[in-house]
């Protein structure tokens, strides 16, 4: 999902039409990843927030239930270190502030 400023740290982003949840990792750690917006996708947005995607009202309801149950309790907010060199200062400053768990 693309944003002009990084959104609040949440486990589920989006709506019935399209939503993302944390990506599964190792040792029950999951990730939400902030990246500079891919200009090939169009638009003047600054940031992409990545995770695993879902669609539909039932999927969103299930994901919210999983989040409340604690399935995503060990969620880290990160960035890719290799993205830093291609970021503007504004993007870099915002992502470093947002990604409290550091880069991968």
N, CA and C atoms as a LAMMPS dump frame, in Angstrom:
ITEM: TIMESTEP
0
ITEM: NUMBER OF ATOMS
312
ITEM: BOX BOUNDS ff ff ff
-5.0000000000000000e+02 5.0000000000000000e+02
-5.0000000000000000e+02 5.0000000000000000e+02
-5.0000000000000000e+02 5.0000000000000000e+02
ITEM: ATOMS id mol type element x y z
1 1 1 N 0.85 -1.166 0
2 1 2 C 0 0 0
3 1 3 C 0.893 1.226 0
4 2 1 N 0.506 2.231 -0.716
5 2 2 C 1.321 3.435 -0.852
6 2 3 C 0.716 4.585 -0.045
7 3 1 N 1.595 5.385 0.546
8 3 2 C 1.191 6.505 1.396
9 3 3 C 2.098 7.702 1.133
10 4 1 N 1.61 8.896 1.444
11 4 2 C 2.444 10.088 1.382
12 4 3 C 3.211 10.312 2.676
13 5 1 N 2.697 9.794 3.77
14 5 2 C 3.454 9.785 5.015
15 5 3 C 3.226 8.427 5.649
16 6 1 N 4.176 7.983 6.407
17 6 2 C 4.063 6.641 6.969
18 6 3 C 2.916 6.591 7.969
19 7 1 N 2.095 5.559 7.873
20 7 2 C 0.91 5.465 8.73
21 7 3 C 1.266 5.018 10.144
22 8 1 N 0.284 5.107 11.023
23 8 2 C 0.454 4.616 12.383
24 8 3 C 0.799 3.129 12.33
25 9 1 N 1.542 2.672 13.303
26 9 2 C 1.935 1.264 13.342
27 9 3 C 0.718 0.424 13.735
28 10 1 N 0.275 -0.366 12.788
29 10 2 C -0.856 -1.26 13.002
30 10 3 C -0.506 -2.622 12.441
31 11 1 N -1.28 -3.605 12.805
32 11 2 C -1.043 -4.959 12.287
33 11 3 C -1.749 -5.17 10.952
34 12 1 N -2.91 -4.543 10.751
35 12 2 C -3.701 -4.717 9.534
36 12 3 C -3.939 -3.343 8.914
37 13 1 N -3.625 -3.208 7.624
38 13 2 C -3.869 -1.971 6.885
39 13 3 C -4.847 -2.275 5.758
40 14 1 N -5.761 -1.363 5.503
41 14 2 C -6.622 -1.504 4.34
42 14 3 C -8.076 -1.723 4.677
43 15 1 N -8.814 -2.242 3.701
44 15 2 C -10.253 -2.424 3.837
45 15 3 C -10.668 -3.742 3.189
46 16 1 N -11.985 -3.899 2.985
47 16 2 C -12.504 -5.135 2.393
48 16 3 C -11.93 -5.411 1.012
49 17 1 N -11.68 -4.357 0.24
50 17 2 C -11.196 -4.545 -1.121
51 17 3 C -9.755 -5.041 -1.165
52 18 1 N -8.898 -4.496 -0.299
53 18 2 C -7.487 -4.875 -0.297
54 18 3 C -6.906 -4.533 1.07
55 19 1 N -6.245 -5.481 1.691
56 19 2 C -5.606 -5.232 2.983
57 19 3 C -4.304 -6.015 3.063
58 20 1 N -3.426 -5.534 3.941
59 20 2 C -2.169 -6.247 4.186
60 20 3 C -2.05 -6.55 5.667
61 21 1 N -1.354 -7.611 5.931
62 21 2 C -1.058 -8.051 7.293
63 21 3 C 0.446 -8.3 7.358
64 22 1 N 0.997 -8.508 8.537
65 22 2 C 2.441 -8.733 8.63
66 22 3 C 2.883 -9.966 7.85
67 23 1 N 4.105 -9.888 7.315
68 23 2 C 4.715 -11.047 6.653
69 23 3 C 5.24 -11.994 7.72
70 24 1 N 5.024 -13.266 7.514
71 24 2 C 5.522 -14.264 8.452
72 24 3 C 7.032 -14.349 8.353
73 25 1 N 7.667 -14.513 9.492
74 25 2 C 9.117 -14.639 9.531
75 25 3 C 9.51 -15.88 10.302
76 26 1 N 10.666 -15.846 10.939
77 26 2 C 11.165 -16.965 11.72
78 26 3 C 10.889 -16.746 13.189
79 27 1 N 10.798 -17.836 13.95
80 27 2 C 10.627 -17.779 15.412
81 27 3 C 9.437 -16.918 15.83
82 28 1 N 8.323 -17.048 15.136
83 28 2 C 7.089 -16.316 15.442
84 28 3 C 7.234 -14.799 15.351
85 29 1 N 8.232 -14.315 14.617
86 29 2 C 8.377 -12.885 14.377
87 29 3 C 7.743 -12.591 13.024
88 30 1 N 6.981 -11.516 12.951
89 30 2 C 6.412 -11.11 11.672
90 30 3 C 6.802 -9.655 11.41
91 31 1 N 6.665 -9.242 10.14
92 31 2 C 7.209 -7.953 9.735
93 31 3 C 6.215 -7.132 8.924
94 32 1 N 6.229 -5.831 9.157
95 32 2 C 5.649 -4.834 8.264
96 32 3 C 6.851 -4.028 7.778
97 33 1 N 6.963 -3.861 6.471
98 33 2 C 8.16 -3.263 5.881
99 33 3 C 7.816 -1.942 5.206
100 34 1 N 8.577 -0.891 5.527
101 34 2 C 8.433 0.409 4.867
102 34 3 C 9.518 0.524 3.806
103 35 1 N 9.121 0.99 2.631
104 35 2 C 10.06 1.158 1.519
105 35 3 C 9.754 2.457 0.8
106 36 1 N 10.735 2.993 0.069
107 36 2 C 10.425 4.15 -0.773
108 36 3 C 9.462 3.693 -1.868
109 37 1 N 8.553 4.564 -2.254
110 37 2 C 7.548 4.199 -3.263
111 37 3 C 8.197 3.861 -4.595
112 38 1 N 7.734 2.801 -5.211
113 38 2 C 8.21 2.373 -6.521
114 38 3 C 7.571 3.271 -7.58
115 39 1 N 8.356 4.163 -8.162
116 39 2 C 7.844 5.139 -9.136
117 39 3 C 7.262 4.458 -10.375
118 40 1 N 7.668 3.22 -10.664
119 40 2 C 7.104 2.488 -11.798
120 40 3 C 5.625 2.187 -11.597
121 41 1 N 5.171 2.229 -10.354
122 41 2 C 3.759 1.987 -10.062
123 41 3 C 2.917 3.23 -10.29
124 42 1 N 3.57 4.357 -10.513
125 42 2 C 2.865 5.605 -10.794
126 42 3 C 2.553 6.392 -9.533
127 43 1 N 2.119 7.613 -9.753
128 43 2 C 1.741 8.479 -8.641
129 43 3 C 2.909 9.199 -8.016
130 44 1 N 2.575 10.147 -7.162
131 44 2 C 3.579 10.965 -6.484
132 44 3 C 3.711 10.593 -5.014
133 45 1 N 3.389 9.373 -4.668
134 45 2 C 3.45 8.958 -3.276
135 45 3 C 4.895 8.713 -2.866
136 46 1 N 5.16 8.761 -1.564
137 46 2 C 6.531 8.653 -1.064
138 46 3 C 6.894 7.273 -0.534
139 47 1 N 5.924 6.555 0.053
140 47 2 C 6.239 5.325 0.767
141 47 3 C 5.324 4.173 0.364
142 48 1 N 5.889 2.989 0.378
143 48 2 C 5.12 1.757 0.263
144 48 3 C 5.248 1.021 1.583
145 49 1 N 4.148 0.459 2.051
146 49 2 C 4.168 -0.396 3.231
147 49 3 C 3.818 -1.792 2.742
148 50 1 N 4.702 -2.74 3.018
149 50 2 C 4.554 -4.092 2.49
150 50 3 C 4.239 -5.097 3.581
151 51 1 N 3.469 -6.071 3.188
152 51 2 C 3.129 -7.214 4.023
153 51 3 C 2.502 -8.246 3.115
154 52 1 N 1.805 -9.211 3.685
155 52 2 C 1.074 -10.181 2.883
156 52 3 C -0.323 -9.631 2.656
157 53 1 N -0.859 -9.811 1.45
158 53 2 C -2.128 -9.174 1.147
159 53 3 C -3.297 -10.141 1.187
160 54 1 N -4.47 -9.549 1.351
161 54 2 C -5.72 -10.296 1.312
162 54 3 C -6.798 -9.42 0.705
163 55 1 N -7.894 -10.047 0.292
164 55 2 C -9.029 -9.311 -0.26
165 55 3 C -10.314 -9.887 0.31
166 56 1 N -11.324 -9.046 0.386
167 56 2 C -12.641 -9.497 0.814
168 56 3 C -12.928 -9.256 2.274
169 57 1 N -14.213 -9.098 2.568
170 57 2 C -14.669 -8.802 3.924
171 57 3 C -14.372 -9.953 4.885
172 58 1 N -14.55 -11.188 4.446
173 58 2 C -14.302 -12.335 5.327
174 58 3 C -12.83 -12.443 5.693
175 59 1 N -11.96 -12.218 4.728
176 59 2 C -10.523 -12.263 4.992
177 59 3 C -10.123 -11.179 5.982
178 60 1 N -10.619 -9.965 5.78
179 60 2 C -10.29 -8.861 6.689
180 60 3 C -10.779 -9.155 8.101
181 61 1 N -11.989 -9.674 8.207
182 61 2 C -12.553 -10.016 9.523
183 61 3 C -11.687 -11.074 10.212
184 62 1 N -11.274 -12.081 9.467
185 62 2 C -10.41 -13.128 10.031
186 62 3 C -9.077 -12.565 10.491
187 63 1 N -8.466 -11.712 9.659
188 63 2 C -7.169 -11.137 10.022
189 63 3 C -7.27 -10.284 11.274
190 64 1 N -8.328 -9.512 11.385
191 64 2 C -8.508 -8.703 12.602
192 64 3 C -8.693 -9.594 13.824
193 65 1 N -9.385 -10.705 13.639
194 65 2 C -9.574 -11.652 14.742
195 65 3 C -8.225 -12.242 15.151
196 66 1 N -7.417 -12.631 14.168
197 66 2 C -6.083 -13.159 14.476
198 66 3 C -5.23 -12.131 15.211
199 67 1 N -5.306 -10.886 14.777
200 67 2 C -4.528 -9.819 15.42
201 67 3 C -4.969 -9.631 16.869
202 68 1 N -6.286 -9.614 17.11
203 68 2 C -6.793 -9.464 18.488
204 68 3 C -6.395 -10.655 19.351
205 69 1 N -6.372 -11.838 18.746
206 69 2 C -6.017 -13.068 19.461
207 69 3 C -4.537 -13.093 19.831
208 70 1 N -3.729 -12.283 19.146
209 70 2 C -2.308 -12.2 19.472
210 70 3 C -1.392 -12.886 18.475
211 71 1 N -1.943 -13.341 17.343
212 71 2 C -1.101 -14.027 16.355
213 71 3 C 0.022 -13.139 15.836
214 72 1 N -0.177 -11.84 15.827
215 72 2 C 0.828 -10.922 15.304
216 72 3 C 1.46 -10.092 16.423
217 73 1 N 1.464 -10.63 17.638
218 73 2 C 1.948 -9.829 18.769
219 73 3 C 3.439 -9.518 18.672
220 74 1 N 4.198 -10.37 18.023
221 74 2 C 5.636 -10.139 17.883
222 74 3 C 5.909 -9.575 16.489
223 75 1 N 5.39 -8.374 16.251
224 75 2 C 5.489 -7.731 14.939
225 75 3 C 6.578 -6.662 14.981
226 76 1 N 7.442 -6.681 13.988
227 76 2 C 8.512 -5.69 13.887
228 76 3 C 8.265 -4.795 12.682
229 77 1 N 8.563 -3.52 12.845
230 77 2 C 8.41 -2.513 11.788
231 77 3 C 9.8 -2.181 11.28
232 78 1 N 10.092 -2.563 10.046
233 78 2 C 11.46 -2.524 9.539
234 78 3 C 11.539 -1.875 8.154
235 79 1 N 12.767 -1.707 7.678
236 79 2 C 13.049 -1.252 6.317
237 79 3 C 14.175 -2.129 5.785
238 80 1 N 14.389 -2.094 4.481
239 80 2 C 15.517 -2.802 3.881
240 80 3 C 16.703 -1.842 3.837
241 81 1 N 17.827 -2.264 4.387
242 81 2 C 19.018 -1.406 4.425
243 81 3 C 19.448 -0.968 3.025
244 82 1 N 19.302 -1.842 2.043
245 82 2 C 19.746 -1.492 0.689
246 82 3 C 18.875 -0.405 0.058
247 83 1 N 17.684 -0.152 0.605
248 83 2 C 16.831 0.92 0.09
249 83 3 C 17.323 2.307 0.493
250 84 1 N 18.1 2.405 1.562
251 84 2 C 18.504 3.713 2.091
252 84 3 C 19.244 4.563 1.063
253 85 1 N 20.09 3.939 0.265
254 85 2 C 20.896 4.718 -0.687
255 85 3 C 20.051 5.365 -1.79
256 86 1 N 18.876 4.829 -2.06
257 86 2 C 18.009 5.383 -3.113
258 86 3 C 16.942 6.338 -2.585
259 87 1 N 16.905 6.559 -1.274
260 87 2 C 15.868 7.408 -0.673
261 87 3 C 16.271 8.87 -0.657
262 88 1 N 15.254 9.729 -0.714
263 88 2 C 15.494 11.147 -0.469
264 88 3 C 15.716 11.315 1.032
265 89 1 N 16.227 12.456 1.428
266 89 2 C 16.44 12.716 2.857
267 89 3 C 15.121 12.661 3.624
268 90 1 N 14.063 13.178 3.022
269 90 2 C 12.744 13.165 3.668
270 90 3 C 12.273 11.73 3.903
271 91 1 N 12.423 10.876 2.895
272 91 2 C 12.023 9.48 3.039
273 91 3 C 12.88 8.77 4.088
274 92 1 N 14.19 8.985 4.007
275 92 2 C 15.113 8.323 4.929
276 92 3 C 14.81 8.701 6.375
277 93 1 N 14.619 9.97 6.631
278 93 2 C 14.345 10.449 7.986
279 93 3 C 13.053 9.834 8.52
280 94 1 N 12.01 9.817 7.698
281 94 2 C 10.722 9.278 8.121
282 94 3 C 10.793 7.772 8.363
283 95 1 N 11.444 7.042 7.467
284 95 2 C 11.523 5.586 7.609
285 95 3 C 12.376 5.197 8.82
286 96 1 N 13.481 5.884 9.036
287 96 2 C 14.315 5.57 10.195
288 96 3 C 13.597 5.85 11.506
289 97 1 N 12.745 6.854 11.523
290 97 2 C 11.963 7.165 12.715
291 97 3 C 10.853 6.127 12.909
292 98 1 N 10.212 5.729 11.817
293 98 2 C 9.076 4.803 11.858
294 98 3 C 9.519 3.376 12.193
295 99 1 N 10.623 2.948 11.624
296 99 2 C 11.072 1.553 11.761
297 99 3 C 11.893 1.382 13.028
298 100 1 N 11.22 1.375 14.143
299 100 2 C 11.907 1.305 15.423
300 100 3 C 12.677 0.017 15.625
301 101 1 N 12.345 -1.011 14.849
302 101 2 C 13.032 -2.285 14.985
303 101 3 C 14.213 -2.429 14.034
304 102 1 N 14.506 -1.387 13.289
305 102 2 C 15.698 -1.377 12.458
306 102 3 C 15.544 -1.998 11.09
307 103 1 N 16.656 -2.077 10.407
308 103 2 C 16.676 -2.568 9.036
309 103 3 C 17.032 -4.034 8.937
310 104 1 N 16.62 -4.614 7.842
311 104 2 C 16.955 -6.017 7.574
312 104 3 C 17.663 -6.097 6.236
